[in-house]
Amino acid sequence: MKREELTEEICKNLIRKAEETLPYAYTPYSHFKVAAALLAKDGRIYTGCNIENAAYTPTNCAERTAFFKAVSEGNSCFQAIAIVGGREGKIERFCSPCGVCRQVMMEFCSPKEFFVILAVSQENYRIYSLEEILPLGFSPKDLSD
C-alpha cells in the first residue's frame, strides 16, 4: 500500500473499530487500556486489546493480539493498523506501539508499505510508516543468504 492509498475513510474506519474494542481491554494493574484494528491486504480487519497478567511478563499488547489473531486465522499480509489507548480507557494523547510490537510488525509487514495510525479520535490522528517508527529494523530478510 502507498501512503496516498490510505484514505481518510479507511483511517476513520480503523480508528472506529479500535475505539469499539477499547472497552474489552483487561487492565486490572496498569489501568492503561489499548486497542488496535489491523487491516489485512484482503480487506479484513482484526481487532485486539491489551490483556494484562499478574506476573506481568505474560501480558500481551493490543497490537500483538490483533496480529496473532489474524495469523492464527491464516492471514499474514497486512496494510495498516490503528492504535488508541489511555488511562482508564480515556483517549487523550497518541499511544505508540512498544518495541516488541514494532518487531512483530516487522516480521509480517513491509517497512515502507505498512502504516501505523496513532489516534486520539477519528479527526485527530497521525500516520507513520513502519520504517519511520522502526528505522533499521531487523526482519526475516536479515536472516536470508
Buried (B, 14 or more C-beta within 10 A) or exposed (E): BEEEEBEEEBBBBBBBBBBEBBEBBEBEEEEBBBBBBBBBEEEEBBBBBBBBEEEEEEBBBBBBBBBBBBBEEEBEEBBBBBBBBBEEBEBEEBBBBEEEBBBBBBEBBBBEBBBBBBBBEBEEBEBBBBBEBBEEBEBEEEEEE
